[in-house]
Amino acid sequence: MDEQVVNYPITMPWSAPLFGPPPHAWKGVRMVAFPFAPVAETVERILPPAFEPGDGLGMITMLSYPPGETGIHPFNELVVLVPVRLGDIEGNYVPYIYVTTDEALIAGREIAGWPKRLADISWQREGTRFEGRVTRWGRPILTLEGELQGPLPVDAAGSAAADAPTLNYKLIPGPAGEIEIEEITLTRLEMQPRDMELGSATVSSENGPDDPLADLIPDGAGMLVAMVSDNTIPAGEVVQRIDRRVSA
């Protein structure tokens, strides 16, 4: 007798799980990227155990996702990345990331340990103008405004920041308040740009009660890259497990 194969959900609720296993893919993601020089002493303070500050610039990305090919609904996202090292691995760490739906938040936190939070995120493009605003609890925490000036060859999209993996510190408590899962995960975003534009922008940030972005991101002006791309988040991997159980 053949053994029956049962495909169990990987998340809750059991009767209607919010998402399936990776890969998760989207076609026609709208995105802008803004490099910035992170405040060095803040980077050192906010990094989790085992991480060391890396070399180079940080990156602010704001994305508008259409419906995903695996059923994930549309959402907007703000991602703040800083360069880090973990042993011999050079990559990016995401201290702050915000999304507009519970579906995007739960998938990111449960699978790879992205520290996602909910926020109101406005992503607006009118002609050559771009404006993005992020608000939490009625308080603006980041504004990015820019002007696109012309096309950028798609083959110019490569950069160290874009090619580097993302290293996440995944922490999940147990039912008694103890640390149940503590590990460092590695993920890579696969992007196939369709159209790219180059311009300039200004960024301003404010500290919220639980969102001290201004401590990390100086107000200032810089380069802005806008693109439309097909994005895939494949299955990641655990690069380090931390074997300890600490009660709250």
C-alpha positions in Angstrom: 0.0 0.0 0.0 1.4 3.3 -1.0 2.1 5.8 1.8 -0.2 8.8 1.7 1.6 12.1 1.3 0.1 14.9 3.4 1.0 18.5 2.7 0.8 20.2 6.1 0.7 24.0 6.3 3.8 25.8 7.6 1.9 28.6 9.3 -1.3 29.4 11.1 -4.2 29.3 11.1 -4.3 25.6 10.4 -7.5 25.8 8.4 -6.4 28.8 6.3 -2.7 29.4 6.4 -1.5 32.9 5.4 1.2 31.7 3.0 3.0 28.7 1.6 6.7 27.8 1.6 9.2 29.7 -0.5 10.0 30.6 -3.2 7.7 33.7 -3.3 7.7 35.6 -6.6 6.3 38.8 -8.0 6.3 40.3 -11.5 6.4 44.1 -11.9 7.5 45.2 -8.5 8.0 49.0 -8.4 11.0 50.0 -6.3 13.3 53.0 -5.5 16.7 52.7 -3.8 18.6 55.5 -2.0 22.1 54.9 -0.7 23.1 56.6 2.6 26.0 56.7 5.0 24.7 55.2 8.3 25.8 56.7 11.6 28.7 54.5 12.7 28.1 54.5 16.4 24.4 53.6 15.9 25.3 50.7 13.7 27.6 49.3 16.4 24.8 49.7 19.0 22.0 48.1 17.1 23.7 45.0 15.7 22.7 41.6 17.3 25.3 39.2 18.7 28.0 37.9 16.3 27.5 40.7 13.8 30.2 43.3 13.1 29.8 46.5 11.1 30.8 46.2 7.5 32.3 48.6 4.9 30.3 50.7 2.5 27.0 52.5 2.3 23.6 51.5 3.7 20.5 51.4 1.5 16.9 52.6 1.9 14.5 50.8 -0.4 10.8 51.5 -0.9 8.8 48.9 -2.8 5.3 48.5 -4.0 4.4 44.8 -4.6 1.6 43.7 -6.9 -0.3 40.5 -6.2 2.3 37.7 -5.8 2.4 34.6 -8.0 2.0 32.4 -4.8 -1.1 34.2 -3.6 0.3 36.9 -1.4 -1.8 40.1 -1.6 -0.4 43.5 -2.7 1.6 45.5 -0.1 4.1 48.3 0.3 7.4 48.0 2.1 10.3 50.1 3.5 13.6 48.4 4.0 16.7 49.9 5.7 19.9 47.9 5.2 23.4 48.4 6.7 26.6 46.5 5.6 27.8 43.8 8.1 30.1 40.9 8.5 29.4 37.6 10.1 32.7 35.6 10.3 33.7 35.3 6.7 30.4 36.3 5.3 29.8 39.9 4.1 26.2 41.0 3.7 23.5 43.3 4.8 21.5 43.4 8.0 18.0 44.9 8.2 17.5 46.7 11.5 14.2 48.3 10.3 11.6 47.0 7.9 8.0 48.0 7.6 5.1 46.6 5.6 1.4 47.4 5.1 -0.2 43.9 5.6 -0.2 41.3 8.2 0.4 38.7 5.6 3.7 40.2 4.5 4.7 40.8 8.2 4.0 37.3 9.4 5.7 35.6 6.5 8.8 37.7 6.9 9.1 37.2 10.6 8.3 33.5 10.8 10.3 32.2 7.8 13.6 34.2 7.9 13.4 36.4 11.0 12.9 39.8 9.3 12.0 42.2 12.1 9.0 43.5 10.2 6.5 46.0 11.7 3.2 47.4 10.4 3.1 51.0 9.1 1.2 53.2 6.8 3.4 53.5 3.6 2.7 55.9 0.8 4.4 55.1 -2.5 3.6 57.7 -5.2 5.0 58.3 -8.7 3.7 61.2 -10.8 5.7 61.8 -14.0 9.3 62.1 -13.0 8.5 62.9 -9.3 8.6 60.3 -6.5 7.4 60.7 -3.0 7.4 58.0 -0.3 6.2 58.5 3.3 6.2 56.1 6.2 4.0 56.7 9.2 3.5 54.7 12.5 0.9 55.4 15.1 0.1 58.7 13.3 3.7 59.9 13.4 5.9 60.3 10.3 9.2 58.4 10.7 10.7 58.6 7.1 10.1 60.7 4.0 11.9 60.2 0.7 11.3 62.7 -2.1 13.0 62.8 -5.5 13.2 63.6 -9.2 14.0 61.0 -11.9 16.2 62.5 -14.6 16.6 59.8 -17.2 16.9 56.1 -18.1 19.7 53.9 -16.7 20.9 50.9 -18.6 19.6 47.7 -17.0 23.1 46.1 -17.1 24.2 48.9 -14.8 22.0 47.6 -12.0 24.7 45.5 -10.3 26.2 46.7 -7.1 27.8 45.2 -4.0 24.8 46.0 -1.9 22.4 44.4 -4.4 24.5 41.2 -4.8 25.2 40.7 -1.1 23.1 38.3 1.0 20.8 39.5 3.8 21.7 38.2 7.2 18.8 38.1 9.7 18.8 37.5 13.5 15.8 35.3 14.0 14.4 35.1 17.6 11.2 33.3 18.6 10.1 32.9 22.2 8.5 29.7 23.7 5.2 29.6 25.5 6.8 30.3 28.9 8.7 33.3 27.7 12.0 31.5 27.1 14.0 31.8 23.9 12.8 28.8 21.8 14.6 29.6 18.5 17.7 31.9 18.1 19.5 31.6 14.8 21.1 33.6 12.0 19.5 33.1 8.6 20.8 34.0 5.1 18.5 35.0 2.2 19.1 36.4 -1.2 16.7 38.5 -3.3 16.7 37.6 -6.9 15.9 40.6 -9.1 15.4 40.8 -12.9 15.2 44.6 -13.7 13.0 45.6 -16.6 13.3 49.4 -16.6 15.6 51.6 -14.6 15.9 55.3 -14.0 18.4 57.5 -12.3 17.7 60.7 -10.3 18.3 62.4 -7.0 16.4 62.6 -3.8 16.3 63.9 -0.2 15.6 61.8 2.9 14.4 62.9 6.3 13.6 60.8 9.3 12.2 61.2 12.8 12.5 59.0 15.9 9.2 57.4 16.9 8.8 55.9 20.4 9.9 52.5 19.1 11.4 53.5 15.8 14.7 55.4 16.2 15.4 55.8 12.5 16.8 59.3 12.9 19.6 57.9 15.0 20.8 55.8 12.1 19.8 57.8 9.0 21.1 61.4 8.6 18.9 63.8 6.7 20.5 64.6 3.4 20.5 64.4 -0.4 21.8 61.7 -2.7 21.3 59.4 -5.7 18.0 57.8 -6.4 17.5 54.7 -8.5 14.0 53.7 -9.6 13.1 50.4 -11.3 10.5 47.9 -12.2 11.6 44.4 -11.7 10.6 40.8 -11.3 11.5 39.7 -7.8 11.9 36.2 -6.2 12.7 35.4 -2.6 14.0 31.8 -2.7 14.4 29.4 0.2 17.0 30.7 2.6 19.3 28.9 5.0 20.4 28.9 8.6 24.1 29.8 8.9 24.3 29.8 12.7 22.2 28.3 15.5 22.7 29.7 19.0 22.0 27.0 21.5 20.7 28.7 24.7 17.4 29.0 26.4 16.9 32.1 28.5 13.7 32.8 30.5 12.2 36.2 30.3 
